[in-house]
Amino acid sequence: AWAGCTRRALRAAVEAGEWIRLQRNRYIRGDVWEQLWPEGRHLAAIVAAHAEMTTGSSVFSHESAAVLHGLPQYRHAFGSLHVTVTRDGAMPSRAGLFRHRDALSAADVVMIDGIRCTSLERTVYDLARTVGAEVALSAADAALRRIAGGPGAEYRVDVAEAWRAGMLSRASESPGARGVRRACEVLDLADGRAESPGESVSRLRWHQAGFRDLVVQPIVSLSTGQRRCDLAIGELRAFFEFDGRVKYLDLDMRGGRSAEQVVVDEKVREDEIRAVTGWRVLRAVDEDIASSASFAAYLARFRIR
């Protein structure tokens, strides 16, 4: 029996979708599972796998550690759980685990809610080496935002640059290793002033398109006070705003305003920015930044070379 059920009844419940099997002896209710975001499902799988682990030679790492740290991973398709095993440790044999063999220093391992995982810095470094730039940069920006301060707080450029130097130094210790060059590119571009994964990926798209004079969260002085834009593109004399749908649909972000009023307020703000600075204001939505190809089509619509 399991939790008051016979094995036959439990098997029938799993087949019917009433319970979801995460690991041996570890299940979650189907209705709860359906309500979880991908990160929440991955976290539930981590907790289930951790409860079944019997050795201490492995720690959760990569995408799994990022979930434990609460780092965003832009449109990431979660699959297996990721663990890193020290070079002299036993490799765990368990379904749904992707095992990495690597050296981990004591500083590379932390405990979050009783679960061992790689540190924030090591997790960002591992992601930068192994996943797409969109996922890696959204996580790196969020990590740097915690370390150096972000929106709503003074951004400490000195702290951010010290962090970047330390991360690049880590990468330099493994020249030629798989993914290190890609990691350096992500770390060079990371900026904790980005307020969302959408803003992080937007900056990546502009960078991939060859633009380099990019300023994150520039401040413009208007009659109603100082306002921030998501990005300034110096080569174009343009400000850029990423319009995630949450800005219009989320009640808290609307601050009690209707979606229509948010649109009107944004239009008024945009008109004043153009009048005060003489710069264009460009806007993009999720579909525009979804891929390099979709962003190229976005640039073509605005005749941007």
C-alpha positions, -999 to +999 in steps of 0.1 A: +000+000+000+010+037-005-006+065+014-035+044+021-038+030-014-032-005-027-006-008-055-034-017-079-054+014-069-023+036-072-015+023-106-050+029-118-049+065-104-016+071-123-031+058-155-061+080-150-039+111-144-052+115-108-016+111-096+017+118-114+047+096-106+078+117-101+102+090-087+099+057-071+075+061-041+071+098-049+039+111-065+020+144-069-017+150-074-025+155-111-046+186-105-018+202-086+007+193-113-015+209-140-015+242-122+023+244-119+045+264-143+074+245-158+098+257-131+074+245-104+072+211-120+109+208-122+112+219-085+087+192-075+108+166-094+140+179-076+124+174-042+112+140-052+146+129-065+164+143-035+142+123-011+153+091-029+190+099-030+211+078-007+246+092-013+261+126-009+285+125-039+262+145-062+247+180-061+219+195-082+234+217-109+228+235-142+191+241-149+180+223-117+203+245-095+189+275-113+154+265-103+165+261-067+181+296-068+149+310-083+167+322-115+145+327-146+152+306-177+137+322-207+113+297-225+134+268-214+121+233-221+128+214-189+137+178-192+159+156-170+171+168-136+208+178-136+233+167-110+271+172-109+292+144-094+327+150-081+354+132-100+359+107-073+322+103-064+298+075-072+275+082-101+239+079-090+217+056-110+182+070-111+157+076-138+154+111-151+189+123-139+214+138-163+248+133-147+278+156-151+312+146-139+333+176-128+354+191-100+335+212-074+353+233-048+337+237-014+327+272-024+308+258-054+283+239-032+256+255-011+225+242+007+190+255-002+161+243+019+182+212+028+191+204-008+227+205-020+232+224-052+258+244-070+264+280-058+248+310-076+281+318-094+288+282-104+252+277-116+254+308-139+288+296-152+274+261-159+244+275-177+265+299-198+285+269-210+258+245-217+224+261-227+213+286-252+223+322-248+187+333-242+184+310-211+219+317-199+216+355-202+182+358-185+197+338-156+229+357-155+211+391-155+189+380-126+219+367-106+238+400-112+207+419-102+208+402-068+245+409-064+248+445-076+212+458-071+187+464-099+155+482-106+143+502-075+178+502-060+211+518-068+230+497-093+266+493-080+287+492-112+318+484-092+303+454-076+289+442-110+323+446-127+341+427-098+316+399-102+321+398-140+359+398-136+357+369-111+334+349-135+357+355-165+386+345-144+369+312-136+364+307-173+400+315-181+411+286-159+396+262-184+408+275-218+395+254-247+370+235-226+336+229-240+314+260-240+339+283-223+340+308-252+302+309-253+302+315-215+325+344-218+302+360-244+272+357-221+292+370-191+305+400-210+269+409-219+253+403-185+237+434-168+217+433-136+197+464-146+175+444-169+141+441-152+129+409-169+139+379-191+122+396-220+145+426-216+175+404-213+167+385-245+158+418-263+193+431-255+208+398-268+189+402-301+202+437-306+237+425-298+234+396-322+222+420-349+255+438-346+246+468-324+271+476-296+262+511-282+235+496-259+226+513-226+204+493-202+176+513-183+186+548-195+170+576-176+150+603-194+139+635-176+102+643-185+077+669-171+063+642-149+097+632-135+124+608-145+115+578-165+134+547-175+134+530-209+144+494-213+173+501-237+190+529-256+205+521-290+231+548-296+238+539-333+201+545-341+194+574-317+165+553-304+150+540-272+137+505-271+108+491-250+100+454-246+062+451-242+055+419-225+018+411-222+021+411-184+024+449-185-012+451-197-027+420-182-013+418-146-034+438-122-005+446-099+016+460-127-013+481-140-016+497-106-053+498-107-055+511-142-074+495-170-054+479-199-067+507-221-055+534-198-020+517-196-019+519-234-028+556-234-003+564-206+024+546-225+016+566-257+017+599-239+050+590-223+064+579-257+054+612-273+071+632-246+103+612-248+105+618-286+098+655-281+124+660-253+152+639-268+146+638-305+151+600-304+128+574-318+109+550-295+108+514-308+086+487-292+087+449-296+066+421-283+073+385-273+070+372-309+095+397-322+123+385-299+114+348-300+143+340-324+171+357-343+150+352-375+119+368-360+140+397-347+155+401-382+120+404-396+112+430-369+142+451-379+132+448-416+097+461-408+114+493-394+139+494-422+168+491-397+200+478-411 
